[in-house]
Amino acid sequence: MSLPMPEPNRWAHPTGRYLFYIWDTSDVPFVQHPAEDTVIITPTFVNLHIYGREMQEDADERREGRCFGEWFSTACPEGELGTVDTSEVSRITEQEFSDAYMRGWEPKEDDAVRGS
């Protein structure tokens, strides 16, 4: 019997590995102007728990130190493809990923300790 999971992503293929990291942008200005014609808006998240499933990459798209995945959180419950620094992620089990999905990507109490 398979575990409850989000719908498969039609643009990528999972490796079978599941990941977790915490994103905190509380110290980043909401609006930034790094160049005259550029404005960057950064939503503020304090310890946003992000759950991911690692995705396969083509050899010519791999970047050392980066992990390509589909990432889910309360801020993006439908998931989005992207990369994250490998030093920021930890592996979780398929069961932990499924449990997070069933909670609507809300962290469980001991996840707060994990992210400290």
Contacts in CASP RR format, 6 or more apart in sequence:
PFRMAT RR
TARGET T0000
AUTHOR 0000-0000-0000
METHOD contacts of the structure
MODEL  1
MSLPMPEPNRWAHPTGRYLFYIWDTSDVPFVQHPAEDTVIITPTFVNLHI
YGREMQEDADERREGRCFGEWFSTACPEGELGTVDTSEVSRITEQEFSDA
YMRGWEPKEDDAVRGS
3 94 0 8 1.000
3 95 0 8 1.000
3 98 0 8 1.000
4 98 0 8 1.000
4 101 0 8 1.000
4 102 0 8 1.000
5 97 0 8 1.000
5 98 0 8 1.000
5 101 0 8 1.000
6 70 0 8 1.000
6 72 0 8 1.000
6 78 0 8 1.000
6 79 0 8 1.000
6 101 0 8 1.000
8 14 0 8 1.000
9 55 0 8 1.000
9 70 0 8 1.000
9 81 0 8 1.000
11 81 0 8 1.000
12 55 0 8 1.000
12 56 0 8 1.000
12 68 0 8 1.000
12 69 0 8 1.000
12 70 0 8 1.000
12 81 0 8 1.000
13 55 0 8 1.000
13 56 0 8 1.000
14 53 0 8 1.000
14 54 0 8 1.000
14 55 0 8 1.000
14 56 0 8 1.000
14 70 0 8 1.000
15 53 0 8 1.000
15 54 0 8 1.000
15 55 0 8 1.000
15 56 0 8 1.000
16 53 0 8 1.000
16 54 0 8 1.000
16 94 0 8 1.000
17 53 0 8 1.000
17 54 0 8 1.000
17 91 0 8 1.000
18 51 0 8 1.000
18 52 0 8 1.000
18 53 0 8 1.000
18 54 0 8 1.000
18 91 0 8 1.000
18 92 0 8 1.000
18 93 0 8 1.000
18 94 0 8 1.000
18 96 0 8 1.000
18 97 0 8 1.000
19 51 0 8 1.000
19 52 0 8 1.000
19 53 0 8 1.000
19 54 0 8 1.000
19 67 0 8 1.000
19 69 0 8 1.000
19 89 0 8 1.000
19 90 0 8 1.000
19 91 0 8 1.000
19 92 0 8 1.000
20 49 0 8 1.000
20 50 0 8 1.000
20 51 0 8 1.000
20 52 0 8 1.000
20 89 0 8 1.000
20 90 0 8 1.000
20 91 0 8 1.000
20 92 0 8 1.000
20 96 0 8 1.000
20 111 0 8 1.000
20 114 0 8 1.000
21 50 0 8 1.000
21 84 0 8 1.000
21 88 0 8 1.000
21 89 0 8 1.000
21 90 0 8 1.000
22 47 0 8 1.000
22 48 0 8 1.000
22 49 0 8 1.000
22 50 0 8 1.000
22 115 0 8 1.000
23 45 0 8 1.000
23 47 0 8 1.000
23 48 0 8 1.000
23 50 0 8 1.000
23 73 0 8 1.000
24 45 0 8 1.000
24 46 0 8 1.000
24 47 0 8 1.000
24 48 0 8 1.000
25 42 0 8 1.000
25 43 0 8 1.000
25 44 0 8 1.000
25 45 0 8 1.000
25 48 0 8 1.000
26 44 0 8 1.000
26 45 0 8 1.000
26 46 0 8 1.000
28 42 0 8 1.000
28 44 0 8 1.000
29 42 0 8 1.000
30 41 0 8 1.000
30 42 0 8 1.000
30 43 0 8 1.000
30 44 0 8 1.000
31 39 0 8 1.000
31 40 0 8 1.000
31 41 0 8 1.000
31 42 0 8 1.000
32 39 0 8 1.000
32 40 0 8 1.000
32 41 0 8 1.000
32 42 0 8 1.000
33 39 0 8 1.000
33 40 0 8 1.000
34 40 0 8 1.000
43 75 0 8 1.000
45 75 0 8 1.000
47 112 0 8 1.000
47 115 0 8 1.000
48 73 0 8 1.000
48 74 0 8 1.000
48 75 0 8 1.000
49 73 0 8 1.000
49 74 0 8 1.000
49 100 0 8 1.000
49 105 0 8 1.000
49 106 0 8 1.000
49 107 0 8 1.000
49 111 0 8 1.000
50 71 0 8 1.000
50 72 0 8 1.000
50 73 0 8 1.000
51 71 0 8 1.000
51 72 0 8 1.000
51 73 0 8 1.000
51 92 0 8 1.000
51 96 0 8 1.000
51 97 0 8 1.000
51 100 0 8 1.000
51 101 0 8 1.000
51 105 0 8 1.000
52 69 0 8 1.000
52 70 0 8 1.000
52 71 0 8 1.000
52 72 0 8 1.000
52 97 0 8 1.000
53 69 0 8 1.000
53 70 0 8 1.000
53 97 0 8 1.000
54 67 0 8 1.000
54 68 0 8 1.000
54 69 0 8 1.000
55 68 0 8 1.000
55 69 0 8 1.000
55 70 0 8 1.000
55 81 0 8 1.000
56 68 0 8 1.000
57 68 0 8 1.000
61 68 0 8 1.000
62 68 0 8 1.000
63 83 0 8 1.000
65 85 0 8 1.000
65 86 0 8 1.000
65 87 0 8 1.000
66 83 0 8 1.000
66 84 0 8 1.000
66 85 0 8 1.000
66 86 0 8 1.000
67 83 0 8 1.000
67 84 0 8 1.000
67 85 0 8 1.000
67 86 0 8 1.000
67 89 0 8 1.000
68 81 0 8 1.000
68 82 0 8 1.000
68 83 0 8 1.000
69 81 0 8 1.000
69 82 0 8 1.000
69 83 0 8 1.000
69 84 0 8 1.000
70 79 0 8 1.000
70 80 0 8 1.000
70 81 0 8 1.000
70 82 0 8 1.000
71 79 0 8 1.000
71 80 0 8 1.000
71 81 0 8 1.000
71 82 0 8 1.000
71 84 0 8 1.000
72 78 0 8 1.000
72 79 0 8 1.000
72 100 0 8 1.000
72 101 0 8 1.000
72 105 0 8 1.000
73 79 0 8 1.000
73 105 0 8 1.000
74 104 0 8 1.000
74 105 0 8 1.000
74 106 0 8 1.000
77 104 0 8 1.000
77 105 0 8 1.000
90 114 0 8 1.000
99 108 0 8 1.000
100 106 0 8 1.000
100 107 0 8 1.000
100 108 0 8 1.000
END
